[in-house]
Structures are given as structure tokens and as C-alpha cells.
Amino acid sequence: MSEIFERAARALYENCDDSDHEDWDEMGESLREPWRRGARAVLEAIREPTEDMLIACHKAVVFEQDTPEYVGWQAMIDELLREG
């Protein structure tokens, strides 16, 4: 499992409404797997950016000098979070 899926799965799990859930690091692999599938489903659902996300990416990349590659990605995710 890639790092991004693991981070996303852990975030889903830790933000669920069940206050009695056990620590992620203490869980067995079989209990983590549904959360990983959920993380994959979320990432697949947001794979195609919205128009606003593309505009945010363009602004971040075009208007800033010496922009690292990830800035466009972060700008799109930030826009998605603003939409939500």
C-alpha cells in the first residue's frame, strides 16, 4: 500500500464517528483493509478535477516564480476543500 493510501485510510478511520475505535497502529491488517478501500474510492472519485481546481492550479503554478511541482496539486486540493 502506498504512503498516500495509508495516510488517507488512517485519516478516514481516525475521523469516523465511533469514539470507541482502537488505535490504528494496534489494528490488524484485515481491519485496516476496508479503510484502505474507502481511501481508494475517495481518491478515484476526486481524480477528475473541477474547473475551479484547475483554475487554482493554474494560478499557483503560472503566477509564482520557481514553483515546486507539488504546489499545483496542493492548490487543487485546497480549492476542493474550500468547495466542500
C-alpha positions in Angstrom: 0.0 0.0 0.0 1.4 3.4 -1.0 2.0 6.1 1.6 -0.8 8.3 0.3 -3.4 5.5 0.6 -2.2 4.7 4.1 -2.4 8.3 5.2 -5.9 8.7 3.6 -7.1 5.4 5.2 -5.8 6.4 8.6 -7.4 9.9 8.3 -10.8 8.3 7.4 -10.6 5.9 10.3 -9.5 8.5 12.8 -12.3 10.9 11.8 -15.1 8.3 12.0 -17.9 8.8 14.5 -17.0 5.8 16.5 -15.3 7.2 19.6 -14.5 3.7 20.9 -12.3 2.6 18.0 -8.9 1.2 18.7 -5.6 2.8 17.8 -4.8 2.4 14.1 -1.3 1.1 14.9 -2.8 -1.6 17.1 -5.2 -2.8 14.4 -4.6 -5.9 12.4 -4.3 -5.7 8.6 -7.7 -7.3 8.0 -9.3 -4.4 10.0 -7.4 -1.8 8.1 -8.2 -3.1 4.7 -11.8 -1.7 4.5 -10.5 1.8 5.3 -7.8 1.4 2.6 -10.5 0.5 0.1 -12.5 3.6 1.3 -9.5 5.8 0.8 -9.0 4.4 -2.8 -12.7 5.0 -3.5 -12.4 8.7 -2.4 -9.2 9.2 -4.5 -10.9 7.7 -7.5 -13.9 9.9 -7.0 -11.8 13.1 -7.0 -9.5 12.0 -9.8 -11.0 14.4 -12.3 -10.5 18.0 -11.1 -13.3 20.6 -11.1 -12.9 23.7 -13.2 -12.2 25.7 -10.0 -9.5 23.3 -9.1 -7.8 23.7 -12.5 -8.0 27.5 -12.2 -6.5 27.3 -8.7 -3.7 25.1 -10.1 -3.0 27.4 -13.0 -2.8 30.4 -10.7 -0.5 28.7 -8.3 1.9 27.4 -11.0 1.8 30.3 -13.5 1.9 33.3 -11.3 4.6 32.2 -8.8 8.3 32.1 -9.7 10.3 28.9 -9.0 7.2 26.9 -8.0 7.8 23.4 -6.9 5.8 20.8 -8.8 3.6 20.0 -5.8 2.2 23.5 -5.5 -0.3 22.9 -8.2 -1.5 19.7 -6.6 -1.9 21.5 -3.2 -3.7 24.4 -4.8 -6.2 22.0 -6.4 -6.8 20.1 -3.1 -7.1 23.4 -1.2 -9.8 24.5 -3.7 -11.6 21.2 -3.3 -11.6 21.7 0.5 -13.0 25.2 0.0 -15.8 23.8 -2.2 -16.6 21.2 0.5 
